Structure formats: C-alpha cells, structure tokens
Amino acid sequence: MVTATEAIMAALDRNWQMVDAALVGLDEATLARRPSDQCNSIAWILWHMNRVVDTFIHARFQSKPQLWIKDSWHRKFGMPADPDDRGVGWTAPQVAVWAPPSDAVQLGYFEAVKASAREYLASLSYADLARQIVATPVPQPRSVADVLGQMTWDNIAHGGQIAYLRGFYRGMGWHR
C-alpha cells in the first residue's frame, strides 16, 4: 500500500536531487549572475523556492514559526524577519539590489527546509491530507492535499529554472 504522500515526496526528492546536481561546482559569482536585467539569478530562485516551501510546510500546514525566523536564517541572509517575504511580487530593481549570502548559507537553508519538509510529509495521513485550510492568497478553504499540490508544482517549476540557468552558464551538469 502506498502511503499518503509517497508520490509527492518522490516528485520533490527528484526535483531536489536535480537542484543539488545543478548547484555542484557553481561559484558564488555564477549563483548571483542574472542572465538579463529582467531575470532572477540562481541564488535568488533558490532563496525564493526555499522560502515558499518553508512558508507552506510550517506556517500554512502546521501553524508553526517558519525556519526563516525560528532558526534565524533571515539574519544569515541579511534580511528582515518578515514571514511574508518570499520574493513574491518583487520588482526587477528589487531583485537587482538583492545581495545573496555565501553559498554555504544558501545551501544550509536549502538542506534545513528539505529535512523539515520530509519530516512533515512523512507524518501525514489520509485524514491530514483531507483537512481543509485557507492558504492565502486563495480565500476559499482547500484540502491540504490540494495546497500541497500547489507547493509541489511551484517547487518543481523553480527547480527547472535553476537547472536551466546552470545549463545556460556551464552546460548540462544538472542531469545524472
């Protein structure tokens, strides 16, 4: 019997493995590079991707403090402890002045978010997935399963952007 979240976990794990592979060997200058003034850098996309998962897993699904604040990741990134700042709605000028932290900090947050998401997802039952929540900006109640699908789609879309930019800058190294 398949557990309630095995398919979601398989999709997220495969995406995270692709992102891990895409990041191998990239220096901080490449991580911070934007292909044009209207595009995001790998570093920014990775930060945003992790902020979204952190927000969903902790605040939206469990009503708990996000790792961003609880574990002071915001300080390591040199940013305010704003639980709503995930980069959604940022303008190109805002992205342009954003200074990514060291790759060690970026990867540390990525690992912390992945570990926390895996732990939470492994704990879910079918009843948990059926529970109704309101996950902004959508005002209507939806099942945890539906919102989890939204989070997974978003995560995979951003993982693909990171892999594409890695290939654009350095070649396909994201595929094993």
C-alpha positions in Angstrom: 0.0 0.0 0.0 1.3 3.4 -1.0 1.5 6.0 1.8 -0.5 9.2 1.5 2.5 11.3 0.5 4.9 9.0 -1.4 4.1 10.4 -4.8 4.5 14.0 -3.6 7.7 13.1 -1.8 9.1 11.3 -4.9 8.4 14.4 -7.0 10.0 16.7 -4.5 13.0 14.5 -3.9 13.6 14.1 -7.6 13.4 17.8 -8.1 15.7 18.5 -5.1 18.3 16.0 -6.5 18.2 17.8 -9.8 18.8 21.1 -8.0 21.6 19.6 -5.9 23.3 18.4 -9.1 22.8 21.7 -10.8 24.5 23.6 -7.9 27.6 21.4 -7.9 30.6 23.4 -8.9 28.9 26.7 -9.3 30.8 29.6 -7.7 29.2 32.5 -5.9 29.5 34.8 -8.9 27.6 32.3 -11.1 25.0 31.8 -8.4 24.4 35.6 -8.3 24.5 36.1 -12.1 21.3 37.3 -13.8 21.1 36.5 -17.5 19.4 39.9 -18.1 18.1 42.8 -16.0 14.6 41.2 -16.2 15.6 37.8 -14.9 16.4 36.2 -11.5 19.7 34.7 -10.5 20.1 31.0 -9.4 20.7 32.3 -5.9 17.5 34.3 -5.8 15.4 31.5 -7.3 16.9 29.1 -4.7 16.1 31.5 -1.9 12.6 32.0 -3.2 12.0 28.3 -3.7 13.0 27.6 -0.1 11.0 30.5 1.3 7.9 29.1 -0.4 8.4 25.6 1.0 9.3 26.9 4.4 6.1 29.0 4.5 3.8 26.2 3.3 5.3 23.5 5.5 5.4 25.5 8.7 3.0 28.4 8.6 0.3 27.2 6.3 0.1 23.5 7.1 1.2 23.4 10.7 0.6 27.0 12.0 4.2 27.0 13.3 7.0 29.5 13.0 9.0 29.2 9.8 12.6 28.1 9.9 13.4 31.5 8.3 12.6 33.2 11.6 12.8 30.4 14.2 16.3 29.4 13.2 17.4 32.9 12.3 18.1 32.2 8.6 16.9 35.7 7.9 19.9 37.1 9.8 22.3 34.8 7.9 20.8 36.2 4.7 21.0 39.8 6.0 17.2 40.3 5.7 14.3 41.2 8.0 12.4 38.6 9.8 9.3 39.1 7.6 7.4 35.8 7.5 5.5 37.0 4.4 8.6 38.0 2.3 9.2 35.1 -0.1 10.1 37.3 -3.1 6.5 37.1 -4.5 5.8 40.4 -6.2 9.4 41.6 -6.2 10.3 44.0 -9.0 13.3 43.7 -11.2 15.0 46.6 -9.4 14.5 44.8 -6.0 16.0 41.6 -7.4 18.9 43.6 -8.8 19.9 45.0 -5.5 19.4 41.8 -3.5 22.8 40.5 -2.3 22.9 36.7 -1.9 24.7 35.3 1.1 27.5 32.8 0.8 26.8 29.6 -0.9 27.2 27.8 2.4 24.3 29.8 3.9 22.2 29.3 0.8 22.8 25.5 0.8 22.4 25.4 4.6 18.9 26.8 4.4 18.1 24.5 1.4 19.1 21.5 3.5 17.2 22.6 6.5 14.0 23.2 4.5 14.3 19.9 2.7 14.8 18.0 6.0 11.8 19.7 7.7 9.6 19.1 4.7 10.5 15.5 4.5 9.7 15.0 8.2 6.4 16.7 8.0 5.3 14.9 4.8 6.3 11.5 6.3 3.9 12.2 9.2 0.8 12.9 7.0 -2.2 10.5 7.0 -5.1 10.5 4.5 -7.1 12.4 7.1 -4.4 15.0 7.3 -4.5 15.5 3.6 -8.3 15.9 3.6 -8.2 18.6 6.2 -9.5 21.9 4.9 -7.3 25.0 5.3 -7.2 28.6 3.9 -3.8 29.2 2.3 -3.5 32.8 1.2 -3.9 34.3 -1.3 -6.8 31.9 -2.2 -9.6 32.8 0.3 -11.6 29.6 -0.1 -10.8 26.6 2.1 -8.9 23.8 0.2 -7.7 20.4 1.3 -4.1 20.1 2.5 -3.6 17.7 -0.5 -4.7 20.5 -2.9 -2.4 23.1 -1.3 0.4 20.6 -1.2 0.0 20.0 -4.9 0.3 23.8 -5.4 3.5 23.9 -3.4 5.0 20.9 -5.2 4.2 22.4 -8.6 5.9 25.7 -7.6 8.9 23.9 -6.2 9.4 21.9 -9.4 8.9 24.9 -11.6 11.7 26.8 -9.8 13.9 23.7 -9.7 13.7 23.6 -13.5 14.6 27.3 -13.7 17.7 26.6 -11.6 18.7 23.6 -13.8 18.1 25.6 -17.0 20.3 28.5 -15.8 23.0 26.1 -14.7 23.0 24.6 -18.3 22.9 28.1 -19.8 26.0 29.1 -17.8 28.0 25.9 -17.5 26.5 23.1 -19.5 24.0 20.3 -18.7 25.6 19.2 -15.4 22.2 19.0 -13.7 21.3 15.7 -15.2 22.7 12.4 -13.9 
